[in-house]
Amino acid sequence: MDFHYPPEAEAFRAEFRSWLDQHLTDRYRDWSGFHEDPERLATMREWNALLADAGYAAIAWPEEYGGRGASLLEQLVWAEEMHRAQAPPTLNPIGLANIAPTIMHYGSEEQKRHYLPKMLRGDHIWCQGFSEPDAGSDLAALSATAVRAQSASGDAYVVNGQKVWNTFGNLATHCELLVRTDPAAPKHRGISCLIVEMDSPGVEVRPLVTITGEREFNEIFFTDVRVPAENLLGPENDGWRVAMTTLAHERAGVANLHLSVRKKVADLIATARETMIGNGRAATDDPVLRQRLAKVHLEAELLKLLSWRAVSGMLHGREQGPESSVAKLVWSDLEQEIAEVAGEVLGADANQGSWGYQRVYARSYPLVGGTTQINKNVIAQRILGLPRR
Ligand SMILES: Cc1cc2nc3c(=O)[nH]c(=O)nc-3n(C[C@H](O)[C@H](O)[C@H](O)COP(=O)(O)OP(=O)(O)OC[C@H]3O[C@@H](n4cnc5c(N)ncnc54)[C@H](O)[C@@H]3O)c2cc1C
């Protein structure tokens, strides 16, 4: 089964495909390790600017901010074409997809004009400073504080505390930071959202080296960091709603997860065809491995249908909520299963090269963007109607 796109979306596909054919060269395709390598980072920046200048970096954004006001289906087409061409992502995915819509919704006109254009071109990179060592799933338990203070240098918030898990924190110029501004208020009510420049005195970023050997995540420590009061995003003490806007856009990203998973399964099946397991037999000739491969293939197709169901719901004005929890859960379980099957097909070789990398990276998927257990809670309560315990 395939999605039938309307003519406008297909026209956009033809236009974007032809642009990619002309501009996407192999130099841009190899972007792995850009966290570590300044040269690759510069190439990624160049690619991002190329996309932005052609109006393709954030097509969902309104035209006045450099987007195209693209429909949901055009956004899907964009993701499909980027994936088909093996184009690198933008340098600023968290900023463009999650934080920019929040600034558009809650930001002052001045904040929008100041931050959005540089974010679009990748001149500024943004990170999300939400999670803390004792506030992850229970984000509202966050304890980093901001106290408003007047001084000769102006009206400012003085920030103290620690964040963790910050993707891009080591590359970021700006952070969307959640802080507690009213410790006496109920926990969801005393939170505010600040825009923090990462080179402010008192900000210390400590990269965390993960199991893949990369410095993708960071701890960020804030010690008496002065943040100008005009950098408040949204109303003071109403930062929870601001944060939920950012997280809603993060969850909307699940609609495209099936693209990378289906490619991974197709690659695994191709690898299995070429992997000899003895007696002149390929891995795909083994009845048990064939079953395992068929199962992950079918599950990847199921994920595609789940994603399209969520998209169809949005097109019909339904709220996305629980459907994205189901898709996220199926995706992260499937990624673990693909990692296992790759191990069964390749044996010890599965621990090296790109499979070695993908197999360990997959361990983070049950956590990122809402854990498996939290998603199961959402499904139990909001879809199955089970009582809270
Ligand atoms: C790849 C990746 C990128 C990330 N990027 C960012 C980022 O850029 N910025 C940012 O702020 N954060 C980021 N995070 C953090 C992410 O949001 C948190 O990992 C997530 O919210 C879970 O929080 P935690 O790790 O503190 O786990 P905890 O909340 O401490 O949970 C620990 C365990 O307890 C379970 N648990 C918790 N509460 C319940 C409950 N009510 N019922 C059942 N089980 C429960 C969880 O499922 C989990 O298994 C990232 C995480 C990953 C993996």
The ligand as an SDF file (V2000), in Angstrom:
LIG
                    3D

 53 58  0  0  0  0  0  0  0  0999 V2000
   19.4960   10.1540   22.3870 C   0  0  0  0  0  0  0  0  0  0  0  0
   18.9730   11.0720   23.4770 C   0  0  0  0  0  0  0  0  0  0  0  0
   18.9480   12.4510   23.2570 C   0  0  0  0  0  0  0  0  0  0  0  0
   18.4640   13.2890   24.2610 C   0  0  0  0  0  0  0  0  0  0  0  0
   18.5210   14.6570   24.0470 N   0  0  0  0  0  0  0  0  0  0  0  0
   18.1020   15.4890   25.0130 C   0  0  0  0  0  0  0  0  0  0  0  0
   18.2230   16.9070   24.8610 C   0  0  0  0  0  0  0  0  0  0  0  0
   18.7320   17.3940   23.8380 O   0  0  0  0  0  0  0  0  0  0  0  0
   17.7950   17.6970   25.8520 N   0  0  0  0  0  0  0  0  0  0  0  0
   17.2470   17.2070   27.0050 C   0  0  0  0  0  0  0  0  0  0  0  0
   16.8640   18.0030   27.8610 O   0  0  0  0  0  0  0  0  0  0  0  0
   17.1520   15.8700   27.2160 N   0  0  0  0  0  0  0  0  0  0  0  0
   17.5570   15.0040   26.2410 C   0  0  0  0  0  0  0  0  0  0  0  0
   17.4690   13.6370   26.4310 N   0  0  0  0  0  0  0  0  0  0  0  0
   16.9710   13.1420   27.7100 C   0  0  0  0  0  0  0  0  0  0  0  0
   15.6370   12.4160   27.6330 C   0  0  0  0  0  0  0  0  0  0  0  0
   14.6020   13.3080   27.4480 O   0  0  0  0  0  0  0  0  0  0  0  0
   15.5470   11.6120   28.9410 C   0  0  0  0  0  0  0  0  0  0  0  0
   16.4620   10.5560   28.8480 O   0  0  0  0  0  0  0  0  0  0  0  0
   14.1690   11.0480   29.1770 C   0  0  0  0  0  0  0  0  0  0  0  0
   13.2660   12.0740   29.4360 O   0  0  0  0  0  0  0  0  0  0  0  0
   14.1990   10.0710   30.3580 C   0  0  0  0  0  0  0  0  0  0  0  0
   14.7220   10.6630   31.4850 O   0  0  0  0  0  0  0  0  0  0  0  0
   15.8790    9.9850   32.3620 P   0  0  0  0  0  0  0  0  0  0  0  0
   16.9580    9.5250   31.4250 O   0  0  0  0  0  0  0  0  0  0  0  0
   16.2300   10.9190   33.4490 O   0  0  0  0  0  0  0  0  0  0  0  0
   15.2280    8.6740   32.9480 O   0  0  0  0  0  0  0  0  0  0  0  0
   14.2590    8.5870   34.2110 P   0  0  0  0  0  0  0  0  0  0  0  0
   13.0960    9.4870   34.0320 O   0  0  0  0  0  0  0  0  0  0  0  0
   15.0550    8.7410   35.4600 O   0  0  0  0  0  0  0  0  0  0  0  0
   13.7620    7.1060   34.1040 O   0  0  0  0  0  0  0  0  0  0  0  0
   14.5540    5.9980   34.5080 C   0  0  0  0  0  0  0  0  0  0  0  0
   13.7650    4.7280   34.2400 C   0  0  0  0  0  0  0  0  0  0  0  0
   12.5410    4.7410   35.0080 O   0  0  0  0  0  0  0  0  0  0  0  0
   11.4070    4.6240   34.1460 C   0  0  0  0  0  0  0  0  0  0  0  0
   10.3000    5.4580   34.6370 N   0  0  0  0  0  0  0  0  0  0  0  0
   10.3640    6.7610   35.0010 C   0  0  0  0  0  0  0  0  0  0  0  0
    9.1360    7.2030   35.3710 N   0  0  0  0  0  0  0  0  0  0  0  0
    8.2790    6.1540   35.2130 C   0  0  0  0  0  0  0  0  0  0  0  0
    6.8650    5.9910   35.4060 C   0  0  0  0  0  0  0  0  0  0  0  0
    6.0800    6.9940   35.8200 N   0  0  0  0  0  0  0  0  0  0  0  0
    6.3340    4.7660   35.1230 N   0  0  0  0  0  0  0  0  0  0  0  0
    7.1080    3.7310   34.6690 C   0  0  0  0  0  0  0  0  0  0  0  0
    8.4590    3.8420   34.5010 N   0  0  0  0  0  0  0  0  0  0  0  0
    9.0270    5.0490   34.7440 C   0  0  0  0  0  0  0  0  0  0  0  0
   11.8810    5.1180   32.7940 C   0  0  0  0  0  0  0  0  0  0  0  0
   11.1150    4.5960   31.7310 O   0  0  0  0  0  0  0  0  0  0  0  0
   13.3260    4.6330   32.7680 C   0  0  0  0  0  0  0  0  0  0  0  0
   13.3800    3.3020   32.3670 O   0  0  0  0  0  0  0  0  0  0  0  0
   17.9700   12.7690   25.4620 C   0  0  0  0  0  0  0  0  0  0  0  0
   18.0030   11.3780   25.6740 C   0  0  0  0  0  0  0  0  0  0  0  0
   18.5120   10.5400   24.7110 C   0  0  0  0  0  0  0  0  0  0  0  0
   18.5530    9.0630   24.9740 C   0  0  0  0  0  0  0  0  0  0  0  0
  1  2  1  0
  2  3  1  0
  2 52  2  0
  3  4  2  0
  4  5  1  0
  4 50  1  0
  5  6  2  0
  6  7  1  0
  6 13  1  0
  7  8  2  0
  7  9  1  0
  9 10  1  0
 10 11  2  0
 10 12  1  0
 12 13  2  0
 13 14  1  0
 14 15  1  0
 14 50  1  0
 15 16  1  0
 16 17  1  0
 16 18  1  0
 18 19  1  0
 18 20  1  0
 20 21  1  0
 20 22  1  0
 22 23  1  0
 23 24  1  0
 24 25  2  0
 24 26  1  0
 24 27  1  0
 27 28  1  0
 28 29  2  0
 28 30  1  0
 28 31  1  0
 31 32  1  0
 32 33  1  0
 33 34  1  0
 33 48  1  0
 34 35  1  0
 35 36  1  0
 35 46  1  0
 36 37  1  0
 36 45  1  0
 37 38  2  0
 38 39  1  0
 39 40  1  0
 39 45  2  0
 40 41  1  0
 40 42  2  0
 42 43  1  0
 43 44  2  0
 44 45  1  0
 46 47  1  0
 46 48  1  0
 48 49  1  0
 50 51  2  0
 51 52  1  0
 52 53  1  0
M  END
$$$$
